[in-house]
Amino acid sequence: MAKVFLPKGSRDLMPAMMNRRLKVIETVREVFSRYGFEPLETPAFERIETLTGKYGDEGEKLMFRILKRGEGGQSGQVDLALRYDLTVPLARVMAMNPGIPLPFKRSQIQPVWRAERPQKGRFREFYQCDVDTIGTRSPIADAECIAVVHDALTALGFSQFTIRLNHRQILAALANAIDASSQETSLLQAIDKLDKIGQDGVSKELGERGFSADQITNLWRYLGGTPIPGTETFTEELSKIVDIAIQLGVDPNRVQIDPTLARGLDYYTGPVFETV
């Protein structure tokens, strides 16, 4: 009998594992519903022009592209791609349905695909569990996102976790403070790897990306605690979000403002979150 193999970066979920996964999804979905987020489902693939230009250069390389049918595919033309995340498809849904009453609170639990190098804990096909609020600038919306993460992890039995948050405009001010506004996306993509490769690794990568020694030195000075000019408003906004989250029941020991938290995707404009 010929040997058969799974595609790299994928996995089979046998009944015992699948039953546990379904229980996790059920628990998370209940929390989403409790906070008023309505379920949404979108296709596994999108038009290529919908997905391109949203994720930066690194994200663009990780999309699974789908060749055109017929002669177009034979010549290498691409018109579709598997979704890279659930956020851009949501933006497409909103653009196609302008009559949706705002604010619109949606939840979505579906697989996404990324053509990256498979490694421990990192697959090419995996599930994302998203909540988003469209059509409001209220800090309550951001605080609710923090509360949803907090309550979902608690309901799943986790007790030792920290929700870190920062603001995209603080990161933009950081880039400006080290004279790197024109290199902002590249800067944030490097800082985003701080947890994985450490300060020395980030410094080395920044040098390879064309940053000067002075820029790198000033970066660590600001991330070490020196106030970043022009960030007072955004720091106050983060403090307000944390206060509201605590009022919603978030354990104050499980949430912290972290100036080193960066996100490199082009579509981030306000508060950014990460849970460890």
C-alpha positions as CSV (number, residue, x, y, z in Angstrom):
1,M,0.0,0.0,0.0
2,A,1.3,3.5,-0.9
3,K,2.1,5.8,2.0
4,V,-0.2,8.7,2.6
5,F,0.7,11.9,4.4
6,L,-1.0,15.0,5.8
7,P,-0.1,18.4,4.2
8,K,2.6,20.1,6.3
9,G,1.1,22.4,8.9
10,S,-2.2,20.6,9.2
11,R,-3.6,17.9,11.5
12,D,-6.4,15.5,11.9
13,L,-8.6,15.9,15.0
14,M,-9.8,12.5,16.2
15,P,-13.0,12.2,18.2
16,A,-11.5,12.6,21.7
17,M,-9.7,15.8,20.7
18,M,-12.6,17.0,18.6
19,N,-15.0,16.6,21.6
20,R,-12.7,18.8,23.7
21,R,-12.4,21.4,20.9
22,L,-16.2,21.6,20.6
23,K,-16.5,22.1,24.3
24,V,-14.0,24.9,24.2
25,I,-15.8,26.6,21.3
26,E,-19.1,26.2,23.1
27,T,-17.7,27.9,26.2
28,V,-16.2,30.8,24.2
29,R,-19.4,31.2,22.2
30,E,-21.4,31.5,25.4
31,V,-19.2,34.3,26.6
32,F,-19.4,36.1,23.2
33,S,-23.2,35.9,23.4
34,R,-23.4,37.1,27.0
35,Y,-21.7,40.3,25.9
36,G,-24.1,40.8,23.0
37,F,-21.9,39.8,20.1
38,E,-23.9,38.3,17.1
39,P,-22.5,35.3,15.2
40,L,-21.3,35.8,11.6
41,E,-19.8,33.4,9.0
42,T,-17.9,34.3,5.8
43,P,-16.5,32.1,3.0
44,A,-13.2,30.4,3.3
45,F,-11.9,32.3,0.3
46,E,-12.1,35.9,-0.8
47,R,-11.4,37.8,-4.0
48,I,-7.6,38.5,-4.1
49,E,-8.1,42.3,-4.2
50,T,-10.1,42.2,-1.0
51,L,-7.2,40.6,0.9
52,T,-4.1,42.2,-0.7
53,G,-2.7,45.5,0.7
54,K,-4.0,44.9,4.2
55,Y,-1.4,42.9,6.0
56,G,2.0,44.5,5.1
57,D,4.7,42.8,3.1
58,E,5.2,39.9,5.5
59,G,1.5,39.1,5.6
60,E,1.2,39.3,1.8
61,K,3.8,36.5,1.5
62,L,1.8,34.2,3.7
63,M,-1.5,34.1,1.8
64,F,-2.6,30.9,0.1
65,R,-3.5,32.1,-3.4
66,I,-5.9,30.2,-5.7
67,L,-5.2,30.0,-9.4
68,K,-7.9,31.0,-11.9
69,R,-9.8,28.2,-13.5
70,G,-9.1,27.3,-17.1
71,E,-6.5,29.2,-19.2
72,G,-6.0,31.8,-16.6
73,G,-4.8,29.2,-14.0
74,Q,-2.5,27.6,-16.6
75,S,-0.8,31.0,-17.1
76,G,-0.4,31.5,-13.3
77,Q,-3.1,34.1,-12.8
78,V,-4.7,34.4,-9.3
79,D,-8.1,35.7,-8.6
80,L,-8.9,34.3,-5.1
81,A,-7.1,33.5,-1.8
82,L,-7.9,31.6,1.4
83,R,-8.7,34.1,4.2
84,Y,-5.7,35.1,6.2
85,D,-7.7,36.3,9.2
86,L,-11.4,37.2,10.1
87,T,-11.0,41.0,10.3
88,V,-10.7,41.9,6.6
89,P,-13.6,39.7,5.6
90,L,-15.6,41.5,8.3
91,A,-14.7,44.9,6.7
92,R,-15.8,43.5,3.3
93,V,-19.2,42.4,4.8
94,M,-19.7,45.9,6.3
95,A,-18.8,47.6,2.9
96,M,-21.4,45.4,1.2
97,N,-24.1,45.9,3.8
98,P,-24.2,49.7,4.6
99,G,-27.7,49.3,6.2
100,I,-26.5,47.3,9.2
101,P,-27.5,49.2,12.3
102,L,-24.5,50.6,14.2
103,P,-22.8,49.9,16.5
104,F,-22.6,46.3,15.2
105,K,-21.2,43.7,17.5
106,R,-20.1,40.5,15.7
107,S,-18.5,37.3,16.8
108,Q,-16.9,34.8,14.4
109,I,-15.3,31.4,15.1
110,Q,-13.8,29.9,11.9
111,P,-10.5,28.6,10.5
112,V,-7.9,30.7,8.7
113,W,-4.9,29.8,6.6
114,R,-1.3,31.1,6.5
115,A,1.5,29.7,4.4
116,E,4.2,30.0,7.0
117,R,6.8,27.5,8.1
118,P,5.1,24.9,10.4
119,Q,6.6,24.5,13.9
120,K,5.6,23.5,17.4
121,G,2.3,25.2,18.2
122,R,2.1,26.9,14.8
123,F,0.0,25.4,12.0
124,R,-0.9,26.6,8.5
125,E,-4.6,26.0,9.3
126,F,-6.0,27.1,12.6
127,Y,-9.1,28.6,14.2
128,Q,-9.6,32.2,15.2
129,C,-12.2,33.3,17.7
130,D,-13.0,37.0,17.0
131,V,-15.2,39.7,18.5
132,D,-15.4,43.2,17.0
133,T,-17.5,46.3,17.5
134,I,-18.1,48.4,14.4
135,G,-19.3,52.0,14.4
136,T,-18.3,53.5,17.8
137,R,-15.2,55.1,19.3
138,S,-16.4,54.6,22.8
139,P,-13.7,53.1,25.2
140,I,-16.4,50.8,26.4
141,A,-16.1,48.8,23.2
142,D,-12.4,48.2,23.8
143,A,-13.0,47.4,27.5
144,E,-15.6,44.9,26.5
145,C,-13.0,43.1,24.3
146,I,-10.7,42.8,27.3
147,A,-13.6,41.6,29.4
148,V,-14.5,39.0,26.8
149,V,-11.0,37.6,26.7
150,H,-10.8,37.6,30.5
151,D,-14.1,35.9,31.0
152,A,-13.5,33.3,28.2
153,L,-10.1,32.3,29.6
154,T,-11.5,32.1,33.1
155,A,-14.5,30.0,32.0
156,L,-12.0,27.6,30.3
157,G,-10.1,27.2,33.6
158,F,-7.1,29.5,33.1
159,S,-6.1,31.6,36.1
160,Q,-2.5,32.7,35.3
161,F,-2.7,35.1,32.4
162,T,-2.0,38.8,31.6
163,I,-3.8,41.0,29.1
164,R,-1.4,43.5,27.8
165,L,-2.5,46.6,25.9
166,N,-0.9,49.5,24.1
167,H,-2.0,52.1,21.5
168,R,-1.1,52.3,17.9
169,Q,-0.8,56.0,18.0
170,I,1.7,55.7,20.9
171,L,3.7,53.4,18.6
172,A,3.4,56.0,15.8
173,A,4.7,58.7,18.2
174,L,7.6,56.4,19.1
175,A,8.6,56.0,15.5
176,N,8.4,59.8,15.1
177,A,10.5,60.3,18.3
178,I,13.4,58.3,16.8
179,D,13.1,59.9,13.4
180,A,11.6,56.7,11.8
181,S,8.1,57.8,10.7
182,S,8.8,56.7,7.2
183,Q,9.9,53.3,8.5
184,E,7.1,52.9,11.0
185,T,5.7,49.5,9.7
186,S,9.1,48.0,9.5
187,L,9.9,49.2,13.0
188,L,6.7,47.7,14.5
189,Q,7.2,44.4,12.7
190,A,10.6,44.1,14.4
191,I,9.4,45.2,17.9
192,D,6.5,42.7,17.5
193,K,9.2,39.9,17.7
194,L,10.6,41.1,21.1
195,D,9.1,38.2,23.0
196,K,10.5,35.7,20.6
197,I,14.0,36.9,19.8
198,G,14.7,39.4,22.7
199,Q,16.2,42.9,22.7
200,D,19.5,41.8,21.0
201,G,17.6,40.0,18.3
202,V,15.3,43.0,17.6
203,S,18.3,45.3,17.6
204,K,20.1,43.1,15.0
205,E,17.0,42.9,12.9
206,L,16.5,46.7,13.0
207,G,20.1,47.1,11.8
208,E,19.4,44.7,8.9
209,R,16.3,46.7,8.1
210,G,18.4,49.9,7.7
211,F,17.9,51.6,11.1
212,S,20.9,53.6,12.5
213,A,22.7,52.9,15.8
214,D,21.3,56.2,17.2
215,Q,17.8,55.2,16.2
216,I,18.1,51.8,17.9
217,T,19.6,53.3,21.1
218,N,16.9,55.9,21.3
219,L,14.2,53.2,20.8
220,W,15.3,51.3,23.9
221,R,15.6,54.5,25.8
222,Y,11.9,55.3,25.2
223,L,10.8,51.7,25.7
224,G,12.8,51.7,28.9
225,G,10.6,54.4,30.5
226,T,11.6,57.8,29.0
227,P,8.3,59.6,28.1
228,I,7.4,59.6,24.4
229,P,6.5,63.1,23.3
230,G,2.8,63.7,22.3
231,T,1.3,60.5,23.8
232,E,-0.5,61.9,26.8
233,T,-4.0,61.7,25.2
234,F,-3.5,58.1,24.2
235,T,-2.1,57.1,27.6
236,E,-5.2,58.6,29.2
237,E,-7.4,56.7,26.8
238,L,-5.7,53.4,27.7
239,S,-6.1,54.1,31.4
240,K,-9.8,54.8,30.9
241,I,-10.2,51.5,29.0
242,V,-8.5,49.6,31.9
243,D,-10.8,51.3,34.4
244,I,-13.9,50.3,32.5
245,A,-12.7,46.8,32.1
246,I,-12.1,46.5,35.8
247,Q,-15.7,47.8,36.3
248,L,-16.9,45.0,34.0
249,G,-15.3,42.4,36.3
250,V,-11.7,42.1,34.9
251,D,-9.2,41.2,37.6
252,P,-6.9,44.3,37.9
253,N,-3.9,42.0,38.3
254,R,-4.6,40.5,34.9
255,V,-4.4,43.6,32.8
256,Q,-1.5,46.0,32.2
257,I,-0.4,48.7,29.8
258,D,2.8,47.7,28.1
259,P,4.7,50.2,25.8
260,T,6.6,47.3,24.2
261,L,3.5,45.7,22.8
262,A,3.5,46.3,19.0
263,R,1.4,45.1,16.1
264,G,2.8,45.3,12.5
265,L,-0.4,44.9,10.5
266,D,-1.3,48.1,8.6
267,Y,-5.0,48.2,9.6
268,Y,-4.4,48.8,13.3
269,T,-5.1,52.4,14.3
270,G,-6.1,52.4,18.0
271,P,-5.7,50.2,21.1
272,V,-4.0,46.9,20.6
273,F,-4.2,43.8,22.9
274,E,-2.4,40.6,23.5
275,T,-2.9,37.9,26.2
276,V,0.0,35.9,27.7
